[in-house]
Every structure is written in structure tokens, then in C-alpha cells.
């Protein structure tokens, strides 16, 4: 079984998790891993079915307690994140994939901040919602264990997005660094705002075997992952395929 990520409507961590859940990856393994996180007072999560432009999709939502919205996120560096991952109740392959995704983001942050690795703290990615997204994706991906993973061209929006660093131009610097370092093709659209998040780009960099090389495929199942950005049709489709 192979997977095809159709990213014409963007890619992010939560969209990727939701699409794999919709595709049938084990919710039980996910719950087991998240329950074992030593950060349970920092987050809750909700899995639900939503409708986007009359299309059904799965939504994965990490919910932060109200006090987290009024106080600064805990800043964690790569070692801190790796220690959290090591203690989770999941497979070694899932842990290694989660670490790989974080390392890709860390490399990008190190480059565009111009700092040494040990100095880089993940303001967004080291926050608990990003840890949950990346760990969840790794657990579900390991459960599916595809032979090959193919991607469409990643599609990005335009304009600016607000984050810890202020208003950044889209694609944001971390995304630019990742797609440049891993030679991932992207296409710019007229959608206003961010469609590729750093986590989404890092997921693609970590698991992508290449682009679809055949026009003939057999689609066995489709998973729809809902996005939360306010642009047209924010759905990531991931397909189980044969025939590439």
C-alpha cells in the first residue's frame, strides 16, 4: 500500500493528523500515545466530523487551557522535545519519525534565526500543540506503514501571517528553508494567507519519496483532513493507492 498526499489546498500538522485518522489509522494507538505524554495538564484534544463546502472531513483540534492563551508558551529546545517523545508510549519507529520532523524544523529555524542549534527554542513548534500534532502524525503514519509516499505539488497562499516573530511574509521563512533544503516543489496561489505551515512542510520533507510518476493509479480509500485557515476549501486529501 502506498500513500498519495494531495496538497493543492495546503498542508499543516493538524490537517495531516486528521487525514490519516479519516483514512483509518488507529485512534486507539493515538489515544495511548497522547495519554502517555507528560504534558497532560497543558492540552486537551478533540476529534470530530465537520463539513467544508458540503464535503465531509475529519477535524483534529488541540485545545489549550484558557490560562495558556493569556501566558507565554513554555519554550522548549530540541533536546527538551526529544526527551518528551522518548517517554511516550508508542513504537520506536514513531518516535524516530517525530524526532526527524522536529529536527527538520529545528534546522530551518537555526538557519533563518542565525543561531547555534543549542540556542534555538521552538516558539511555535516547541509549544505543546505542535508537539501533539507531530507526535500524533508519527503514531498514525507508523500504524499505516506505507511502502511509498507520494506528494502533489504543495500549494501556498500569499500575503502575511502573524506569529511570535510578528507579521511574516508567506511563505514564512521556515517553510522557505525547508522546501529549499529538501527541493520540494511549491506553487503559489491567489489565496490570501498561509497554506503551508512549517510543520506541514517538515512532514512532507520527512516522508516524501517523490511525486506521482504514473497517470494511472487505483484509489483504494480517501482520507479528508480539515484545516482551520479561512481560505477556500482547506482540506488535505490523503489516498491509499496502487499502481504508481
C-alpha positions in Angstrom: 0.0 0.0 0.0 1.2 3.5 -1.0 0.0 6.9 0.1 -0.6 10.0 -2.0 -0.8 13.4 -0.3 -2.9 15.8 -2.4 -1.8 19.2 -1.2 -3.5 21.5 -3.6 -5.4 23.0 -0.7 -2.5 23.3 1.7 -0.8 21.1 4.4 -0.4 21.5 8.1 0.2 19.3 11.1 -3.4 19.1 12.2 -4.7 18.6 8.6 -2.2 15.7 8.2 -3.3 14.0 11.5 -6.9 14.4 10.6 -6.5 13.0 7.1 -4.7 9.8 8.5 -7.5 9.3 11.1 -10.0 9.7 8.3 -8.1 7.1 6.3 -8.5 4.6 9.1 -5.3 4.9 11.1 -5.6 3.6 14.7 -7.4 6.0 17.0 -6.6 3.6 19.9 -2.8 3.9 19.3 -3.1 7.7 19.1 -5.0 7.9 22.4 -2.5 5.6 24.1 0.4 7.8 23.0 -1.2 11.1 23.9 -2.3 9.8 27.3 1.4 8.9 28.0 2.6 12.4 27.3 4.0 14.1 30.4 2.2 17.3 29.4 -1.4 16.3 30.1 -2.2 19.5 32.0 -1.2 21.6 29.0 -3.7 20.4 26.4 -6.9 18.5 25.5 -7.8 17.3 22.0 -11.0 16.7 20.1 -11.6 14.5 17.0 -14.8 15.4 15.2 -16.5 15.3 11.8 -17.0 18.6 10.0 -18.4 19.9 6.7 -16.4 22.1 4.5 -18.1 23.3 1.3 -20.5 20.4 1.7 -17.6 17.9 1.9 -17.2 15.7 5.0 -13.8 15.8 6.7 -12.2 14.8 10.0 -11.0 17.6 12.2 -8.2 17.2 14.8 -8.2 20.0 17.3 -5.7 20.5 20.1 -7.3 22.6 22.8 -5.2 24.7 25.1 -6.4 25.6 28.6 -7.5 29.3 28.9 -4.5 30.2 31.1 -2.2 29.1 28.2 -3.8 31.8 26.0 -3.0 34.6 28.5 0.5 33.5 29.4 3.6 32.7 27.3 4.1 29.3 25.9 6.7 27.1 27.6 9.8 27.5 25.3 11.4 24.1 24.6 14.6 23.4 22.6 15.2 20.2 20.5 16.6 18.3 23.5 13.5 19.1 25.6 11.2 17.9 22.8 13.2 14.7 22.2 13.0 13.8 25.9 9.2 14.2 25.9 9.0 12.0 22.8 11.3 9.3 24.3 8.9 8.9 27.2 5.7 8.4 25.2 4.1 5.0 24.9 4.5 4.3 21.2 6.8 2.4 18.8 10.4 3.3 18.2 9.7 4.0 14.6 7.0 6.5 15.5 9.4 8.2 18.0 12.1 8.4 15.4 9.8 9.9 12.8 8.6 12.5 15.3 12.2 13.4 16.1 13.0 13.6 12.4 10.2 16.1 11.7 11.2 18.2 14.7 14.9 18.1 13.5 13.8 19.4 10.1 12.0 22.3 11.6 15.0 23.0 14.0 17.4 23.1 11.1 15.2 25.7 9.3 14.8 27.8 12.5 18.5 27.6 13.1 19.3 28.9 9.6 16.9 31.8 9.4 17.5 33.0 13.0 21.2 32.7 12.5 21.8 31.0 15.9 23.5 27.9 17.1 21.3 24.8 17.5 21.5 24.9 21.3 20.2 28.5 21.3 17.1 27.8 19.2 13.9 27.5 21.2 10.7 26.5 19.3 8.3 29.3 20.0 5.6 27.7 17.9 6.8 24.2 17.2 8.0 23.6 20.8 4.7 24.6 22.1 2.5 21.7 23.2 0.0 22.0 20.4 2.8 21.4 17.8 4.3 18.5 19.9 0.9 16.9 19.9 0.4 17.4 16.2 3.8 16.0 15.2 3.7 13.0 17.7 0.1 12.2 16.6 1.1 12.2 12.9 4.1 9.9 13.6 2.0 7.4 15.5 -0.7 7.3 12.8 1.8 7.1 10.0 3.6 4.3 11.7 0.3 2.5 12.1 -0.4 2.7 8.4 3.2 1.8 7.4 3.0 2.6 3.7 5.6 1.3 1.3 6.0 4.6 -0.6 4.7 8.1 -0.1 4.0 10.5 -2.9 3.0 14.2 -2.9 1.4 16.6 -5.3 3.0 20.0 -5.6 2.5 21.9 -2.3 0.3 24.9 -2.8 0.9 28.1 -0.9 -1.0 31.4 -0.4 0.2 34.9 -0.4 0.3 38.0 1.9 1.3 37.8 5.5 0.7 35.8 8.7 1.0 36.8 12.3 3.2 34.7 14.7 5.6 35.0 17.6 8.0 36.9 15.3 5.4 39.4 14.1 3.9 39.7 10.7 5.8 37.4 8.3 5.5 37.2 4.5 4.0 34.0 3.1 5.7 31.5 2.5 7.1 32.1 6.0 10.9 31.8 6.4 10.9 28.3 8.0 8.8 27.0 5.1 11.2 28.6 2.6 14.2 27.0 4.3 12.6 23.5 4.4 11.4 23.4 0.8 14.7 24.8 -0.4 16.8 22.3 1.6 14.7 19.3 0.5 13.9 20.5 -3.0 10.2 20.3 -2.6 8.2 22.0 -5.4 5.6 24.5 -4.4 3.1 26.5 -6.3 1.8 30.0 -5.4 -1.9 30.6 -5.5 -4.1 33.7 -5.1 -5.4 32.5 -1.7 -4.8 35.1 1.0 -2.7 33.8 3.9 -0.7 30.8 4.9 -1.5 27.4 3.3 1.8 25.6 4.1 2.8 25.6 7.8 6.4 24.8 8.9 5.1 21.5 10.4 3.3 20.6 7.1 6.4 21.3 5.1 8.5 19.3 7.6 6.1 16.3 7.3 6.5 16.4 3.5 10.3 16.6 3.8 10.4 13.7 6.3 8.3 11.2 4.4 8.1 12.2 0.8 9.5 9.6 -1.7 8.7 11.7 -4.7 6.0 12.9 -7.0 3.4 10.8 -8.7 5.2 9.2 -11.7 2.3 7.5 -13.4 -1.1 8.9 -14.6 -2.7 5.6 -13.8 -3.4 4.8 -10.1 -6.1 2.8 -8.3 -7.5 4.7 -5.3 -8.4 2.3 -2.6 -9.5 4.8 0.1 -9.5 8.6 0.6 -9.0 10.4 3.9 -10.1 14.1 4.2 -8.3 16.3 6.8 -9.9 19.6 7.7 -7.9 22.7 8.0 -8.7 25.8 10.2 -7.5 28.6 7.9 -10.1 30.8 6.4 -9.5 30.2 2.7 -11.3 28.3 0.0 -11.6 24.6 0.6 -9.0 23.9 3.3 -8.9 20.1 3.0 -5.9 17.9 2.8 -6.7 14.6 0.9 -4.5 11.5 1.6 -5.2 8.5 -0.6 -4.4 4.8 -0.3 -3.3 3.9 -3.8 -2.0 1.2 -6.0 -0.4 1.4 -9.5 2.3 4.0 -9.2 
